[in-house]
């Protein structure tokens, strides 16, 4: 999962990332302010954006609209010390408002989990297939399937989001630190490796191509 934080200092983001990694395979980018955040969301896909409230309604409203227009599934959380403006923030399209606990990264991470629980999983268990995300291990009918690095990450990413179709661009954005330098061919090679390795053990494919759209996990 790729996450954008907006308005946090770098040290706080490092602490928050440590807490989030207890729950998710994630990459966290940090924007200095709303203007900087636009530069990130113009070129990268995010499943979650966490914003420190700057108190500028117009900028926030415009930014939320831009993010949701690009990818409606993106969740937006905002941290604010102003308890009274919660309704106003929800009316702008914010998915969750966090007050009082803004100085505690562990509580922010727990709140993220409550909003993104559908993407959390230490294991994916389907029939005889077990994808152990925490230990990066795959078993099928008690046989070990060897997949490492990004090939494992791609499989886990798609398996946690089963039945949803993801483009190569979305996969690259989610799993590579600097997606701008990764080619579509990198994903194609990794997908082919996953298919070849899994089919030799399972006897069938779990990663399917949806023409002109991308890939999905379907067991």
DRENPAKE-405842 format. One record per residue (C-alpha): x, y, z. Coordinates in steps of 0.1 Angstrom, whole numbers, padded with zeros to 4 digits, always signed. Layout:
XYZ
...
***
This chain:
+0000+0000+0000
+0013+0034-0009
+0006+0062+0016
+0010+0100+0014
+0015+0120+0045
+0010+0158+0042
+0024+0184+0067
+0043+0161+0090
+0080+0165+0099
+0104+0138+0087
+0111+0123+0121
+0074+0118+0128
+0069+0101+0095
+0097+0077+0102
+0080+0067+0135
+0046+0065+0119
+0060+0043+0091
+0074+0019+0117
+0040+0016+0133
+0022+0011+0100
+0046-0016+0089
+0032-0037+0118
+0000-0039+0098
+0008-0034+0061
+0034-0038+0034
+0036-0001+0027
+0056+0028+0012
+0052+0062+0028
+0059+0094+0009
+0059+0127+0028
+0048+0161+0013
+0056+0193+0031
+0022+0210+0024
-0009+0208+0002
+0009+0223-0027
+0037+0198-0025
+0011+0170-0020
-0004+0179-0054
+0030+0172-0070
+0029+0137-0055
-0007+0128-0063
-0004+0141-0099
+0022+0114-0107
+0016+0086-0081
-0014+0065-0070
-0022+0064-0033
-0046+0042-0014
-0044+0064+0017
-0036+0101+0023
-0030+0115+0058
-0032+0152+0062
-0023+0176+0090
-0051+0203+0090
-0036+0237+0081
-0069+0254+0086
-0073+0265+0049
-0107+0252+0038
-0104+0262+0002
-0070+0245-0004
-0082+0214+0014
-0115+0211-0005
-0098+0215-0038
-0072+0189-0030
-0097+0164-0017
-0117+0168-0049
-0086+0163-0071
-0076+0131-0052
-0111+0116-0052
-0115+0124-0089
-0083+0106-0098
-0090+0076-0077
-0123+0074-0058
-0111+0045-0036
-0084+0066-0020
-0091+0071+0017
-0083+0105+0032
-0077+0110+0069
-0071+0144+0086
-0055+0152+0119
-0069+0183+0136
-0068+0200+0170
-0101+0218+0162
-0128+0194+0175
-0156+0217+0164
-0149+0215+0127
-0153+0177+0123
-0186+0179+0105
-0173+0205+0081
-0143+0182+0073
-0166+0152+0067
-0187+0174+0044
-0156+0180+0023
-0153+0143+0016
-0128+0134+0043
-0131+0097+0053
-0120+0101+0089
-0111+0129+0113
-0085+0123+0141
-0084+0147+0171
-0064+0148+0204
-0040+0120+0196
-0020+0137+0168
+0013+0133+0187
+0011+0095+0190
+0021+0076+0159
+0010+0043+0173
-0026+0055+0178
-0026+0071+0143
-0015+0037+0129
-0042+0020+0148
-0067+0044+0133
-0053+0037+0098
-0059+0000+0104
-0095+0006+0114
-0100+0024+0080
-0079+0001+0059
-0086-0033+0076
-0097-0048+0043
-0061-0045+0031
-0046-0059+0063
-0035-0094+0065
-0006-0114+0078
-0018-0145+0059
-0040-0152+0030
-0056-0187+0033
-0076-0201+0004
-0083-0238+0003
-0048-0254+0003
-0030-0222-0006
-0013-0202+0022
+0004-0170+0015
+0023-0160+0047
+0028-0123+0042
+0045-0117+0076
+0072-0143+0069
+0072-0141+0031
+0065-0177+0026
+0040-0196+0003
+0027-0231+0009
+0003-0252-0012
-0008-0286+0001
+0022-0285+0025
+0046-0279-0004
+0068-0248-0003
+0066-0224-0032
+0097-0202-0036
+0091-0166-0045
+0113-0137-0034
+0115-0100-0035
+0091-0081-0057
+0076-0113-0071
+0063-0122-0037
+0052-0086-0030
+0031-0085-0062
+0015-0118-0054
+0007-0107-0018
-0006-0073-0030
-0030-0088-0055
-0041-0116-0032
-0051-0091-0005
-0072-0073-0031
-0086-0104-0048
-0110-0099-0077
-0099-0063-0082
-0081-0054-0114
-0048-0035-0111
-0029-0019-0140
+0008-0022-0143
+0011+0015-0133
-0009+0009-0101
+0012-0021-0091
+0045-0002-0097
+0032+0028-0077
+0023+0006-0048
+0054-0015-0045
+0084+0005-0058
+0100+0034-0039
+0106+0054-0071
+0080+0042-0096
+0090+0068-0122
+0121+0047-0129
+0104+0013-0133
+0091+0001-0166
+0060-0018-0174
+0082-0047-0186
+0094-0051-0150
+0059-0060-0139
+0054-0083-0169
+0085-0103-0161
+0076-0106-0124
+0040-0117-0133
+0054-0144-0157
+0077-0156-0129
+0048-0159-0105
+0026-0177-0130
+0054-0202-0140
+0063-0210-0104
+0028-0213-0091
+0015-0233-0120
+0043-0259-0115
+0030-0265-0079
-0007-0257-0081
-0013-0269-0116
-0034-0238-0125
-0030-0200-0126
-0041-0175-0099
-0030-0143-0116
-0052-0135-0145
-0049-0109-0173
-0079-0086-0179
-0074-0073-0214
-0064-0036-0216
-0069-0032-0179
-0043-0052-0160
-0041-0081-0136
-0062-0097-0109
-0059-0125-0083
-0085-0152-0087
-0083-0186-0071
***
